[in-house]
Amino acid sequence: VLRGGGLVGFPTETVYGLGADATNARAVAGIFAAKGRPLFNPLIAHVADTADARRFAILDARAEALAAAFWPGALTLVLAKTAACAIADLTTAGLDTVAIRVPSHRVAQALIRAAGVPVAAPSANRSGHVSPTTAAHVDADLGDAVAMILDDGPSAVGIESTVVDLSGPVPTLLRAGG
């Protein structure tokens, strides 16, 4: 479904995500349409591991230390894009940075590895609605906008990931989360 440009609802350790191939602008546009999300609001690209993250983002010593301590897990890092970053500009809202996360949930990991692409994924709900912690929540809020929902029971954390911006000289906490 992801490789074909469709949307997938999937569990993470934090909340359920609405995933699309982060390198496919048309697929990513589907996330914005399904959620009613403004296009200027960048998405998180979920990758399989730190080595995968390095394909898309520049990890300095600070990022490497945080990745070693908290990945896989509920931490998103905002980093400068690599020169060869294949993540679609729509995913990053046209910024020179990319938000990267390595989820620890086994189903999220299996999905990312099977798709073979970074997965752009905000929470799987309409913008402004409560973030979903079950597959039933995703279905109730997004319904037919999602081609497939992977159900692995309730999310363990129940709130979104922590987001730290490391793109400048001073680390900035953008969101306190799981």
ABEGO torsion letter per residue (X at the ends): XAAAGBBBBBBBAABBBBBBBAABAAAAAAAAAAAGBBAABBBBBBBABAAAAAAABBBBAAAAAAAAAAOBEABBBBBBBBAABABBAAAAGGBABBBBBBBABAAAAAAAAAAGBBBBBBBBBBBGBBBBABAAAAAAAAEAABABBBBAEBBAAGBBBBBBBAABABBBBABBBX
